[in-house]
Amino acid sequence: VCACLAQIAKHSVELAEVVVEAEIFPKILTCLKDVDTQVRKNSATCIREIAKHTPELARLIVNAGGVTAIVDYVNETRGNARLPGIMTLGYISAFSETLAMGVIVAKGVQPLMDALVREPEDHIKAA
């Protein structure tokens, strides 16, 4: 389900808003803690696909507690599974100083630094 929602949300602001209007928050945040690693990665991917479109969608994720959940996800995963979480934090931070401060307050810098130092894959470090 999370992968399907991500595929819908990725195409446009309008489609991302349709996904959000289906009231996926905060339920999708609980999927970041699912026992199935693929569910966790797909939920992070869905959140990323929503966050990338507009500052308003990014702010909605922040207000729903999404930054803390994504920071936890990045802390708890390794390898390629980390990528959607790292990119989500980057998209949110890029929109404004206020949103970037939300990532900092949620203790998001340390797991990003950890990924930069410990991840062997260049594409993860580049994100």
C-alpha positions in Angstrom: 0.0 0.0 0.0 2.8 2.4 0.9 4.6 1.8 -2.3 1.4 2.4 -4.3 0.7 5.6 -2.5 4.3 6.7 -3.2 3.8 6.0 -6.9 0.7 8.2 -6.9 2.3 11.0 -5.0 5.5 11.3 -7.0 3.9 12.7 -10.1 2.5 16.1 -9.1 1.6 18.4 -6.3 -2.1 17.7 -7.0 -1.7 13.9 -6.7 0.5 14.3 -3.5 -2.3 16.3 -2.0 -4.9 13.6 -2.9 -2.7 11.1 -1.1 -2.5 13.4 2.0 -6.2 14.2 1.9 -6.8 10.4 2.3 -5.6 11.1 5.9 -2.5 8.9 5.8 -0.9 10.9 8.5 -0.1 9.9 11.2 -0.8 6.2 10.3 2.0 6.1 7.7 4.4 7.2 10.4 3.7 4.1 12.4 4.6 2.1 9.3 8.2 3.4 9.7 8.4 1.1 12.8 6.8 -2.0 11.1 8.5 -5.4 11.6 8.7 -5.8 7.8 11.7 -3.9 6.4 10.1 -3.4 3.0 7.0 -1.8 4.6 9.3 0.6 6.5 11.3 1.5 3.4 8.1 2.0 1.3 6.5 4.2 3.9 9.7 6.4 4.0 9.6 6.5 0.2 6.0 7.6 0.3 6.7 10.4 2.8 9.7 11.5 0.6 7.5 11.7 -2.5 5.1 13.9 -0.6 7.8 16.1 1.0 9.5 17.0 -2.3 6.7 18.9 -3.9 6.0 22.1 -1.8 6.8 23.8 1.4 3.2 23.4 2.5 3.4 19.6 2.1 6.7 19.5 3.9 5.3 21.6 6.7 2.3 19.2 7.0 4.8 16.3 7.5 6.7 18.3 10.2 3.4 19.2 12.0 2.3 15.6 12.0 5.5 14.6 13.8 7.1 13.2 10.6 10.6 14.7 11.1 11.1 12.9 14.4 9.8 9.7 12.9 12.1 10.0 9.8 15.1 10.8 12.0 14.4 7.6 14.0 14.0 5.7 10.8 17.4 6.9 9.5 19.0 6.0 12.9 17.5 2.5 12.8 18.3 1.6 9.2 21.5 0.9 7.2 22.3 0.8 3.5 19.9 1.5 0.7 17.0 1.4 3.1 18.3 4.7 4.7 18.1 6.6 1.4 14.4 7.6 1.3 14.7 8.9 4.9 17.9 10.9 4.2 16.3 12.4 1.1 13.1 13.3 3.0 15.1 15.3 5.6 16.9 17.0 2.7 13.7 18.0 0.9 12.1 19.3 4.0 15.2 21.3 5.0 15.6 22.8 1.5 12.3 24.7 1.6 13.0 27.1 4.4 15.2 28.0 7.4 12.2 27.2 9.7 11.8 23.7 8.3 15.5 23.1 8.4 15.5 24.1 12.1 12.8 21.5 12.6 15.2 18.9 11.3 17.9 20.2 13.6 15.6 20.3 16.7 14.5 16.7 15.9 18.2 15.7 16.2 18.5 15.0 12.5 22.0 16.2 11.9 23.8 13.4 13.9 22.2 10.5 11.9 23.0 12.3 8.7 26.6 12.6 9.8 26.7 9.0 10.8 25.5 8.0 7.3 28.1 10.2 5.7 30.9 8.6 7.7 29.7 4.9 7.9 27.8 4.2 4.7 30.1 2.7 2.1 27.9 3.5 -0.9 28.6 6.8 -2.7 25.0 7.3 -3.7 23.9 7.3 -0.1 26.7 9.7 0.9 25.7 12.0 -2.1 22.1 12.2 -0.9 
